[in-house]
Amino acid sequence: MNIPDKKQPEKQPEEQPEKQQEINEVTPSPSPLERAGVRLQEDFPILQREVYGKPLVYLDNAATTQKPRQVVQSIVDGYYSANANVHRGVHFLSQQATELHEGAREAVRKFINARSSAEVIFTRGTTESINLLAHSYGEEFMKKGDEIIVSDMEHHSNIVPWQLLEARKGTAIKVIPTNSRGELLTGVYKGLFTKRTKLVSLTHVSNVLGTVNPVEEMIRIAHAHGVPVLLDGAQAAPHLGVDVQALDADFYAFSSHKMYGPTGIGVLYGKEQWLERLPPYQGGGEMIRSVSFKGTVFNELPFKFEAGTPDYIGTTAFAVALEYITGLGMENIARREHELTAYAMQRLSAIEGMRIYGAAEQRTGVISFLLGDIHPFDVGTLLDKLGIAVRTGHHCAQPLMRRLCIEGTVRVSLAFYNTREEIDVLADALERIRKMF
């Protein structure tokens, strides 16, 4: 997608050179995404709507992002022009749908720089990706007394599947603690490994603190012990350039709906040498090569893990979303969101009674806070009446809440289509709420 250039200002009269120089000095050059501002607003119609008579300010992007017109149109076009079951038909529509579906797999491969499209498994989302691995890896490689290492900032979807494995097989979970800044204690992490450690499962970016964990270093440490690593990339893939080969991650999970794509689609990346050794997660059609009552021969990768009819309309739309954000440029997105986060931290920190949780040096645009002694639900409800959408509660991270000695927070999460003006609206609204209480 081409980013439109900003219209060039008219040339100032010759008699005002000093004034023009002053303007140039105080006005920074707009970023590519700022130049694309009008186009972005057109691409996301929902951002133009009103809530309770107020312009919508959508700041709940860590929960799900809004979808550009191109993604929605892809879904419509898919159902109206290329709707047929994939991989199973010789007729034109089936062949077309299959090409689109497998083209989407290749788009994902390129986006994360996987070595082969066989390493890209489509799931319903990050949660199912982790459950898939917990079942297949746990059944094949773990037995009673074996250990898995997670952190105390994990989303429930990277805790509960391992607890189910623990209940099923008698495995054990070890936990990496965080410091007061919301950073993992890598020194403690190094000491958690034993001969019984079989896997590390770690969030790339915290959905509460915004912390970008030092996953490269943590993967190197695990690999030095011969232990593979799964990264939960749900909060990283939309904001950072993810290169699974550079990370040397053994497994990587992420979701379409947090990346401007449709809901119900996710990815589990896995190194081929690992996926070949894992048993399938579900049985049924598509994941087989041959079936008889004497036994079943499973299909090749990645189809061994994709039982049943896939959401081929959704995967195609996900590919369109990936095309959209790569067209904007992941570096441009990261730069834009970094600037917005810095501005939001500046504005929110200046509010009396504000307590922001998480002060890691490396972070994304997730800001969790409490405003004085006001319950986060009350803050969220009042912000909603002013047209501002935020998230409140424990954010599916109750162990981290207990670590912070709180029940929940208000969470603001930014995306590239947000603006400084929206952050000003948020800050002014919080000041108004503070005065009410």
C-alpha positions in Angstrom: 0.0 0.0 0.0 1.4 3.4 -0.9 1.5 6.0 1.8 0.3 9.3 0.4 2.7 12.3 0.6 1.7 15.3 2.6 0.5 18.2 0.4 3.4 20.7 0.1 2.6 24.1 1.8 2.5 27.2 -0.3 5.8 29.1 -0.5 6.0 32.0 1.9 6.6 35.5 0.6 10.2 36.6 0.2 9.8 39.3 2.8 9.2 36.7 5.7 12.3 34.5 5.7 12.9 34.8 9.4 9.4 33.7 10.2 9.6 30.8 7.8 12.9 29.7 9.4 11.3 29.8 12.9 8.4 27.6 11.7 10.8 25.1 10.3 12.7 24.9 13.5 9.7 24.2 15.8 7.7 22.0 13.4 9.2 18.4 13.2 9.0 16.6 9.8 5.9 14.4 9.8 6.4 10.7 9.9 5.1 8.5 7.0 2.2 7.5 9.2 1.4 11.1 10.0 1.4 11.9 6.3 -1.0 9.0 5.8 -3.3 10.3 8.5 -6.3 11.2 6.3 -5.9 7.9 4.4 -5.8 5.9 7.7 -9.0 7.6 8.9 -10.7 6.6 5.7 -9.5 3.0 5.9 -11.0 2.5 9.4 -14.6 3.6 9.2 -15.4 2.6 12.8 -13.0 5.3 14.0 -15.4 7.9 12.6 -18.4 6.9 14.7 -19.7 8.5 17.9 -20.4 6.9 21.2 -22.9 8.6 23.5 -22.7 11.6 21.2 -18.9 11.8 21.6 -16.3 11.0 18.9 -15.0 7.5 19.5 -11.5 7.4 21.0 -10.5 3.7 20.7 -7.7 2.8 23.1 -8.3 -0.9 23.6 -6.0 -2.2 20.9 -4.3 -4.9 23.0 -7.7 -6.6 23.3 -8.4 -6.3 19.6 -7.6 -3.9 16.8 -10.0 -2.3 14.3 -10.1 -3.6 10.8 -9.3 -1.6 7.6 -11.8 -1.6 4.7 -9.5 -3.8 2.7 -9.7 -6.6 5.2 -13.5 -6.5 5.5 -13.8 -6.3 1.7 -11.6 -9.4 1.4 -14.1 -11.3 3.5 -17.0 -10.2 1.4 -15.2 -11.0 -1.8 -14.2 -14.4 -0.5 -17.7 -15.4 0.2 -19.1 -13.9 -3.0 -16.5 -15.0 -5.5 -14.2 -17.8 -4.1 -16.2 -19.8 -1.6 -15.4 -23.5 -1.8 -13.7 -26.0 0.5 -10.0 -26.0 0.1 -7.6 -28.9 -0.7 -10.5 -31.3 -1.6 -11.9 -30.3 -4.9 -10.8 -30.3 -8.6 -13.3 -27.7 -9.6 -12.3 -24.1 -10.2 -13.6 -22.5 -7.0 -11.9 -25.1 -4.8 -8.6 -24.5 -6.6 -9.0 -20.8 -6.3 -9.8 -20.9 -2.6 -6.9 -23.3 -2.0 -4.5 -21.0 -3.8 -5.7 -18.0 -1.6 -5.5 -20.0 1.6 -2.0 -21.4 0.9 -1.0 -17.9 -0.3 -2.0 -16.6 3.1 0.3 -19.2 4.7 3.2 -18.0 2.5 2.3 -14.4 3.5 2.6 -15.4 7.2 5.9 -17.2 6.5 7.4 -14.0 4.9 6.1 -11.8 7.7 7.8 -13.8 10.5 10.7 -15.0 8.2 10.0 -18.7 8.8 12.3 -21.0 6.9 9.4 -22.9 5.3 5.6 -22.6 5.0 5.4 -26.1 6.4 6.3 -24.4 9.8 3.2 -22.2 9.7 0.2 -23.9 11.4 -3.2 -22.1 11.3 -5.2 -22.1 14.5 -8.1 -20.1 16.0 -5.7 -17.8 17.8 -2.8 -17.6 20.3 -4.8 -19.5 22.9 -5.4 -22.5 20.7 -1.8 -22.4 19.5 -0.5 -22.7 23.1 -3.1 -25.4 23.9 -2.0 -27.3 20.8 1.6 -27.3 21.9 0.8 -28.0 25.5 -1.1 -31.1 24.4 1.2 -32.4 21.7 4.5 -31.5 23.2 3.4 -32.5 26.7 2.2 -35.9 25.5 5.3 -36.7 23.6 8.1 -35.2 25.7 6.9 -34.7 29.3 6.3 -37.1 32.1 5.7 -37.0 35.8 8.2 -34.7 37.5 9.3 -32.9 34.4 9.3 -29.1 34.5 8.2 -26.1 32.4 9.4 -22.5 33.1 7.0 -19.6 32.7 7.0 -16.0 34.1 4.7 -14.3 36.5 3.6 -11.8 33.9 1.9 -14.4 31.6 -1.6 -14.2 30.2 -3.8 -17.0 31.5 -3.6 -18.7 28.1 0.1 -19.3 28.8 -0.6 -20.6 32.4 -3.8 -22.7 32.4 -2.8 -25.1 29.6 0.4 -26.0 31.5 -1.7 -26.5 34.7 -3.9 -28.9 32.8 -0.8 -30.7 31.7 0.4 -30.7 35.3 -2.9 -32.2 36.5 -2.9 -34.8 33.7 0.7 -35.9 33.9 2.2 -34.7 37.2 4.5 -32.1 35.7 5.7 -29.0 37.5 5.6 -25.3 36.7 8.5 -22.9 37.7 8.0 -19.2 37.6 10.3 -16.3 36.7 9.6 -13.3 39.0 9.7 -9.7 37.9 11.3 -6.7 39.6 9.6 -3.4 40.6 10.0 -2.0 37.1 8.2 -4.9 35.6 11.2 -6.6 34.1 12.0 -10.3 34.4 14.8 -11.3 36.7 17.0 -13.1 34.2 19.5 -14.0 37.0 16.8 -16.0 38.8 15.7 -17.4 35.4 19.2 -18.9 34.9 18.9 -20.8 38.2 15.5 -22.4 37.5 16.9 -24.9 35.0 17.4 -28.5 36.1 17.8 -31.8 34.3 14.0 -32.1 34.4 13.4 -28.8 32.6 11.7 -29.6 29.3 10.3 -26.3 28.0 10.3 -22.5 28.5 7.0 -20.8 27.6 7.3 -17.0 27.8 5.4 -13.9 26.7 7.4 -11.7 24.2 5.5 -8.6 25.4 3.4 -8.2 28.6 -0.2 -7.4 27.9 -0.4 -5.5 31.2 3.0 -3.8 31.6 4.0 -3.4 28.0 7.4 -4.8 28.8 9.4 -6.1 25.9 11.2 -9.1 27.4 14.8 -9.9 26.4 13.7 -13.0 24.6 16.9 -13.4 22.5 19.0 -13.7 25.6 16.4 -16.0 27.3 16.3 -18.3 24.3 20.1 -18.5 24.3 20.1 -19.5 28.0 17.4 -22.1 27.4 19.2 -23.6 24.4 22.4 -23.8 26.4 20.5 -26.3 28.5 19.1 -28.1 25.5 15.6 -26.7 26.3 13.2 -25.4 23.5 11.3 -22.1 23.9 7.7 -21.1 23.0 7.1 -17.4 22.7 3.6 -15.9 23.1 3.8 -13.2 20.5 0.2 -11.9 20.7 1.3 -8.5 21.9 4.5 -8.4 20.0 3.7 -9.3 16.4 1.4 -6.3 15.8 4.1 -3.8 17.0 7.6 -5.3 16.4 9.2 -6.8 13.4 9.3 -10.5 14.3 12.0 -12.7 12.8 11.7 -16.2 14.2 15.0 -17.3 12.6 16.9 -14.4 14.1 15.2 -15.0 17.5 15.9 -18.7 17.1 12.5 -19.4 18.7 11.5 -23.0 18.6 7.8 -22.0 18.6 6.0 -18.7 18.2 2.2 -18.0 18.7 0.2 -15.0 17.6 -3.3 -13.9 16.6 -4.8 -12.2 13.5 -7.4 -10.1 15.4 -4.7 -8.1 17.2 -3.0 -7.4 13.9 -5.9 -5.7 12.1 -7.1 -9.0 10.7 -10.3 -11.1 11.4 -11.1 -12.9 14.6 -10.8 -16.6 14.9 -7.5 -16.9 13.1 -4.1 -17.5 14.7 -0.7 -19.0 14.0 1.6 -21.5 15.7 5.0 -21.4 14.1 7.3 -24.3 14.9 10.7 -25.4 13.7 10.1 -28.2 11.3 12.4 -30.6 13.3 10.1 -30.2 16.3 6.8 -30.3 14.5 7.8 -33.5 12.7 8.2 -35.2 16.1 5.0 -34.0 17.7 1.7 -36.0 17.5 -1.4 -34.3 16.2 -3.6 -32.3 18.5 -6.9 -33.2 16.9 -8.1 -36.0 14.6 -10.4 -35.8 11.6 -10.3 -34.8 7.9 -7.4 -33.1 6.2 -4.8 -34.2 8.9 -4.6 -37.7 7.5 -2.9 -39.4 4.6 -4.8 -42.6 4.9 -7.3 -44.2 7.3 -8.3 -47.8 7.9 -9.7 -49.5 10.9 -6.2 -51.0 11.4 -4.7 -47.5 11.8 -4.1 -44.0 10.4 -1.2 -42.5 8.6 -1.0 -38.8 9.4 -0.6 -36.1 6.7 2.6 -34.1 6.1 3.3 -30.7 7.7 1.6 -28.4 8.3 -1.7 -30.3 7.6 -1.1 -32.8 10.3 -2.1 -30.2 12.9 -5.1 -28.7 10.9 -8.0 -31.1 11.3 -11.2 -30.2 9.6 -12.2 -27.4 7.3 -10.1 -24.3 8.0 -11.3 -20.7 8.0 -10.0 -20.1 4.5 -11.9 -16.9 4.2 -10.3 -15.7 7.4 -6.8 -16.7 6.5 -7.1 -14.8 3.2 -8.3 -11.7 5.0 -5.4 -12.1 7.4 -3.0 -12.0 4.5 -4.6 -8.7 3.4 -4.1 -7.3 6.9 -0.4 -8.4 6.8 -0.1 -6.7 3.4 -1.7 -3.6 4.8 0.7 -3.2 7.8 3.8 -4.2 5.8 2.8 -1.6 3.3 2.9 1.0 6.0 6.2 -0.4 7.2 6.7 -2.2 10.6 9.6 0.3 11.4 7.2 3.2 10.7 4.5 1.6 12.9 7.0 1.0 15.7 8.3 4.5 15.5 4.9 6.0 15.5 3.7 4.0 18.4 6.9 4.7 20.4 6.2 8.5 19.9 2.6 8.1 21.0 3.6 6.0 24.1 6.1 8.6 25.2 3.6 11.4 24.8 0.9 9.4 26.7 3.3 8.6 29.5 4.2 12.3 29.7 0.5 13.4 29.8 -0.7 10.7 32.2 2.2 11.0 34.6 1.4 14.6 35.2 -2.1 13.8 36.6 -2.3 14.0 40.3 -2.8 10.6 42.0 -1.7 8.7 38.9 0.0 5.3 39.5 1.4 3.7 36.3 2.5 0.1 36.5 5.5 -0.9 34.5 8.6 1.2 33.9 10.7 -1.1 31.7 13.1 0.6 29.4 12.0 -1.5 26.5 8.2 -1.3 26.2 5.3 -1.1 23.8 2.2 1.1 23.9 0.4 -0.6 26.7 -0.1 1.6 29.8 -1.8 0.2 32.9 -2.7 2.6 35.7 -4.8 3.4 38.8 -6.1 6.9 39.4 -6.0 7.7 43.1 -8.3 5.4 45.0 -10.9 5.3 42.3 -11.9 1.8 41.3 -10.7 1.0 37.7 -14.2 -0.1 36.7 -15.6 3.3 37.7 -12.8 5.0 35.7 -13.5 2.8 32.7 -17.2 3.4 32.9 -16.9 7.2 33.1 -14.4 7.2 30.2 -16.8 5.2 28.2 -19.5 7.8 28.7 -17.1 10.3 27.2 -16.5 8.1 24.2 -13.2 6.7 25.3 -12.7 2.9 25.1 -10.2 1.4 27.5 -9.9 -2.0 29.2 -10.4 -2.5 33.0 -9.9 -5.5 35.2 -7.1 -8.1 35.7 -6.5 -8.5 31.9 -6.3 -12.3 32.2 -3.2 -11.9 34.3 -4.3 -12.5 37.9 -0.9 -13.8 39.1 0.7 -10.6 38.0 -2.0 -8.6 39.8 -1.3 -10.5 43.0 2.4 -9.7 42.5 1.5 -6.0 42.2 -0.8 -6.3 45.2 -3.8 -4.9 43.3 -7.0 -6.4 41.9 -6.9 -4.7 38.5 -6.0 -1.6 36.5 -7.2 0.6 33.8 -5.3 -0.2 30.6 -4.7 2.0 27.6 -3.3 0.4 24.6 -2.2 2.3 21.5 -2.1 1.5 17.8 -0.6 3.4 14.8 -4.0 5.0 14.0 -4.3 6.7 17.3 -3.3 10.4 17.6 -1.8 12.8 20.1 -5.1 14.6 20.1 -6.9 11.5 21.4 -4.3 11.2 24.1 -5.1 14.8 25.1 -8.8 13.9 25.2 -8.0 11.0 27.5 -5.8 13.1 29.8 -8.4 15.8 30.1 -11.1 13.2 30.8 -9.0 11.7 33.6 -8.5 15.1 35.1 -12.2 15.6 35.0 -12.9 12.2 36.7 -10.2 12.9 39.3 -11.9 16.1 40.3 -15.3 14.4 40.5 -14.0 12.1 43.2 
